[in-house]
């Protein structure tokens, strides 16, 4: 089967590309904008934790909506709801009611969108080409990531937050258009099968949530402060990272499908651990921070196929992809909440920014060990 013969996956890839424009130009700036708006760094991390906790609590609401209206309609609604966060951001001026509103809106939109997105992609994808389909999707989004952050940084600095975030909200809404003619998926009452693999997937996602808390969120704060809290500098660094990520994306998916599973895991997770060290050493040094940030884009390109190929294929075999991803995304939320709160606690007692970065290492160790144990020796990931 040709990689591009799956119309549903092609539509999801086009949607993801448009959505990546909104996320690259706006989503990457959400938490550093809060920092610039007067929210202290520990409280920014607490806000991320609260948003993830809200997702965890609200996740059960996605199932009845998807059962009544279908998974495609739920995904479209989630994509549109994600846009509601951006018009509220300019009204945040330090801790207060508007920050709580950002947390609430972010939780509702995110839980609706990401749960249905993963379930839809898992159901419509092809197991024997999963790595390549993931690689193609990531390559398109990474390519957009070369341009979008630079535009977002420039717009915030020159035009200001109101026109910038309103434009980004419009782009986010438009990202739903390719999904309107995509095939629907009805949600049935079928019970989940292979609960052992589900448990592994939930733990994997929990480790990924803890990893993201340090590797992404703490790092965004550290990078922004290292680059003088200037949106243009921060956007430029993210654009360079997009270039690195795009270059790696075009080969990562094929490597996953054709290469040995355990070797792929060791390479991806070993490179991620080395990059954590590079990031920790780069705080306070702008040139080193920009380089470490570029490496982090490659890390995400390598980690996504080796972990999500397993999760998507297990989801497709589970009997109900939506219920499966409700469980796994709940694991991610729990890991992110724990990681963000630990990082916030360390910063609150005066730890340097590089300290919470190291919280990513135990999360990597657990996740890598689980994958190595799960994948058979000398097997391609897509067939494991």
C-alpha positions in Angstrom: 0.0 0.0 0.0 1.3 3.4 -0.9 2.1 5.7 2.0 -0.2 8.4 0.6 -3.1 6.1 -0.4 -4.9 6.5 3.0 -7.2 9.5 2.5 -8.2 9.7 6.2 -4.5 9.9 7.3 -3.8 12.4 4.5 -6.6 14.6 5.9 -5.3 14.3 9.4 -1.8 15.2 8.2 -3.1 18.3 6.4 -5.1 19.3 9.6 -2.0 18.7 11.7 0.1 20.9 9.4 -2.4 23.8 9.7 -2.7 23.3 13.4 1.1 23.2 13.7 1.1 26.8 12.2 -1.2 27.9 15.1 0.7 26.0 17.7 4.1 27.2 16.4 3.1 30.8 16.1 1.0 30.9 19.3 1.0 27.7 21.3 4.7 27.8 21.9 4.3 31.2 23.4 1.4 30.5 25.8 3.4 29.8 28.9 6.3 32.2 28.3 3.6 34.9 27.6 2.2 34.2 31.1 5.7 34.6 32.4 6.1 37.9 30.7 2.6 38.9 31.9 3.8 38.8 35.5 3.1 35.2 36.5 6.1 33.8 38.5 7.8 30.7 37.0 6.8 28.3 39.8 3.2 29.5 39.3 3.4 29.0 35.6 4.3 25.4 36.2 1.5 25.1 38.7 -0.9 26.4 36.0 0.3 23.7 33.6 -0.2 21.1 36.3 -3.7 22.5 37.0 -4.6 22.4 33.3 -3.4 18.7 33.1 -5.3 17.9 36.3 -8.4 19.5 34.7 -7.9 17.3 31.6 -7.7 14.2 33.8 -10.9 15.0 35.6 -12.9 16.0 32.4 -11.7 13.1 30.2 -14.7 10.9 30.9 -16.9 13.6 29.3 -15.4 12.9 25.9 -16.9 9.4 25.6 -20.7 10.3 25.7 -20.1 13.1 23.2 -18.2 10.9 20.8 -20.8 8.1 21.2 -23.6 10.5 20.3 -22.0 12.6 17.5 -19.1 10.3 16.3 -15.4 10.6 16.7 -14.8 12.9 13.7 -17.3 15.5 14.9 -15.7 15.3 18.4 -12.3 15.9 16.8 -13.5 18.8 14.8 -15.1 20.3 17.9 -11.9 19.9 19.8 -9.9 21.6 17.2 -12.2 24.6 17.2 -12.3 24.7 21.0 -8.5 24.8 21.2 -8.8 28.3 19.6 -10.8 29.7 22.6 -7.6 29.9 24.7 -5.9 32.5 22.6 -8.3 35.5 22.9 -8.2 35.2 26.7 -4.4 35.3 27.0 -4.0 39.1 26.5 -6.2 39.7 29.5 -3.8 38.0 31.9 -1.9 40.4 34.0 -0.3 38.3 36.7 -2.0 35.8 39.0 -5.8 36.2 39.1 -9.2 35.4 37.6 -8.0 35.5 34.0 -5.2 33.0 34.7 -7.8 30.7 36.2 -9.9 31.2 33.1 -7.0 30.3 30.9 -6.5 27.1 32.9 -10.1 26.1 32.6 -10.5 26.9 28.9 -7.2 25.2 28.1 -8.2 22.0 29.9 -11.6 21.7 28.2 -10.2 22.3 24.7 -7.2 20.1 25.1 -8.9 17.1 26.6 -11.5 17.1 23.8 -9.0 17.6 21.0 -6.0 15.3 22.0 -8.1 12.4 23.2 -10.1 12.3 20.0 -7.1 13.1 17.8 -5.0 10.1 19.0 -8.0 7.8 18.8 -8.9 8.9 15.3 -5.3 8.6 14.0 -4.9 5.2 15.6 -8.1 3.8 14.1 -7.5 5.1 10.6 -3.8 4.4 10.3 -2.1 1.3 8.8 -0.1 -0.8 11.3 2.5 -1.9 8.7 3.2 1.7 7.8 2.7 3.3 11.2 6.2 4.6 11.6 6.3 6.2 8.1 2.8 7.7 8.6 4.0 9.2 11.9 7.2 10.3 10.3 5.4 12.0 7.4 3.0 13.7 9.8 5.9 14.9 12.0 7.9 16.1 9.0 5.0 18.3 7.8 4.5 19.8 11.2 8.2 20.3 11.7 8.5 22.0 8.4 5.8 24.5 9.4 7.7 24.8 12.6 10.6 26.4 10.7 8.4 29.5 9.8 5.7 29.7 12.5 7.7 30.5 15.6 9.6 33.3 13.9 6.4 34.8 12.8 4.8 34.5 16.2 7.8 36.1 17.9 7.8 39.0 15.4 4.1 39.5 15.6 4.0 39.6 19.5 6.9 42.0 19.5 5.6 44.3 16.8 1.8 43.9 16.6 1.2 43.1 20.2 -0.8 40.2 21.8 -4.3 41.1 20.7 -4.0 40.9 16.9 -1.4 38.1 17.1 -3.5 35.8 19.3 -6.7 36.6 17.4 -5.1 35.6 14.1 -3.8 32.4 15.7 -7.2 31.6 16.9 -8.6 31.9 13.4 -5.8 29.6 12.0 -6.6 27.1 14.7 -10.3 27.1 13.7 -9.4 26.7 10.0 -7.3 23.6 10.8 -10.6 21.7 11.3 -11.6 22.2 7.6 -9.7 19.1 6.2 -11.5 16.9 8.7 -15.0 17.8 7.7 -15.0 15.4 4.8 -13.0 12.7 6.5 -14.7 9.3 7.3 -16.4 9.1 10.6 -15.9 6.4 13.3 -18.8 5.3 15.4 -18.1 4.6 19.1 -19.6 1.3 20.2 -19.9 -0.5 23.6 -17.1 -3.0 22.9 -14.9 -3.6 25.9 -11.1 -3.1 25.7 -9.0 -6.2 25.0 -5.4 -6.9 26.0 -5.4 -5.0 29.2 -1.7 -5.9 29.9 -0.6 -3.8 26.8 -3.0 -1.1 27.9 -1.3 -0.9 31.3 2.1 -0.7 29.6 0.8 2.1 27.4 -0.6 4.0 30.3 2.7 3.8 32.2 4.6 4.8 29.0 2.4 7.9 28.6 2.9 8.7 32.3 6.6 8.7 31.8 6.2 10.9 28.7 4.1 13.4 30.7 6.8 13.6 33.4 9.4 13.9 30.7 7.5 16.7 29.0 7.1 18.7 32.3 10.9 19.0 32.5 12.1 18.7 28.9 9.5 21.0 27.4 7.9 23.3 30.0 10.7 23.9 32.3 13.0 24.3 29.3 10.6 26.9 27.7 10.9 29.0 30.8 14.6 28.6 30.9 15.2 29.3 27.2 13.0 32.4 27.3 14.8 33.9 30.3 18.2 32.9 28.9 17.4 34.8 25.6 16.5 38.0 27.5 12.7 37.4 27.6 12.4 38.7 24.1 9.7 37.1 22.0 11.6 37.5 18.8 14.7 35.8 20.2 12.6 33.0 21.5 10.7 32.6 18.3 14.0 32.5 16.3 15.4 29.8 18.5 12.2 27.7 18.0 12.4 28.3 14.2 15.9 26.9 14.1 14.7 23.9 16.1 12.0 23.4 13.5 14.6 23.2 10.8 16.5 20.5 12.7 13.3 18.6 13.4 12.2 18.7 9.8 15.5 17.4 8.6 15.3 14.4 11.0 11.6 13.7 10.4 12.0 12.6 6.8 14.1 9.6 7.8 13.0 8.8 11.3 9.7 7.0 10.4 11.4 4.8 7.8 14.1 3.9 10.3 11.5 2.8 12.8 9.6 0.6 10.3 12.7 -1.0 8.9 15.1 -1.0 11.8 15.3 -3.2 14.9 12.9 -2.1 17.6 15.3 -2.3 20.5 18.1 -0.6 18.7 15.7 2.2 17.7 14.6 2.6 21.4 18.2 2.7 22.7 19.2 5.3 20.1 16.2 7.5 20.7 16.3 7.4 24.4 20.0 7.7 24.7 20.0 10.8 22.5 17.2 12.2 24.6 19.2 11.7 27.8 22.3 13.4 26.3 20.2 16.3 25.2 18.8 16.7 28.7 22.4 17.1 29.9 23.1 19.6 27.1 20.0 21.7 28.1 20.9 21.7 31.8 24.4 23.0 30.9 23.1 25.6 28.5 21.0 27.7 31.0 22.3 31.2 31.1 24.4 30.8 27.9 22.4 32.0 24.9 24.3 30.4 22.1 24.5 27.0 23.9 20.8 27.3 24.7 19.9 27.8 21.0 21.9 24.8 20.0 20.5 22.6 22.8 17.0 23.7 21.8 17.7 22.6 18.2 18.8 19.2 19.4 15.5 18.9 21.4 13.5 19.0 18.2 15.4 16.0 16.9 14.7 14.2 20.2 11.0 14.6 19.8 11.2 13.3 16.2 13.0 10.2 17.4 10.9 9.5 20.5 7.5 9.9 18.9 7.7 7.0 16.4 9.3 4.5 18.8 6.7 5.1 21.5 3.6 6.1 19.6 3.9 3.2 17.0 3.4 0.8 19.9 0.6 2.8 21.4 -1.3 3.4 18.2 -1.0 -0.2 17.0 -2.1 -1.5 20.4 -5.0 1.0 20.4 -6.1 -0.2 16.9 -6.3 -3.8 18.2 -8.0 -2.8 21.5 -11.6 -2.9 20.4 -12.2 0.9 21.1 -9.4 3.4 20.3 -11.2 6.2 22.1 -11.5 4.3 25.4 -7.8 3.2 25.0 -6.6 6.8 24.6 -8.8 8.0 27.4 -6.8 5.7 29.6 -3.4 6.5 28.1 -3.9 10.3 28.0 -5.0 10.1 31.6 -1.6 8.5 32.3 0.1 11.4 30.5 -1.8 14.0 32.5 -0.9 12.3 35.8 2.8 12.2 34.8 2.7 15.9 33.7 1.0 17.0 36.9 3.6 15.2 39.1 6.5 16.5 37.0 5.3 20.1 37.0 4.6 20.2 40.7 8.0 18.8 41.5 9.7 21.3 39.3 7.6 24.2 40.7 8.6 23.1 44.2 12.2 23.0 43.4 12.1 26.5 41.9 10.0 27.8 44.8 12.8 26.8 47.3 15.5 28.5 45.2 16.8 25.7 43.0 18.4 26.9 39.7 16.5 26.3 36.5 18.8 23.4 35.4 17.8 21.4 38.5 14.2 20.6 37.5 15.5 19.7 34.0 17.2 16.6 35.5 13.7 15.3 36.4 13.5 14.2 32.8 16.1 11.5 33.2 14.3 9.1 35.5 11.2 9.4 33.2 13.4 8.5 30.2 14.9 5.6 32.1 11.6 4.0 33.0 10.0 4.6 29.6 13.1 3.3 27.7 13.2 0.2 29.9 9.6 -0.6 29.3 9.9 -0.3 25.5 13.1 -2.5 25.4 11.3 -5.1 27.5 8.2 -5.0 25.4 9.7 -5.2 22.0 11.1 -8.6 20.8 14.7 -8.8 19.8 15.4 -8.3 16.0 11.9 -7.1 15.3 10.8 -4.0 13.4 8.7 -1.7 15.7 5.7 -1.7 13.3 5.5 -5.5 13.5 6.3 -5.8 17.2 
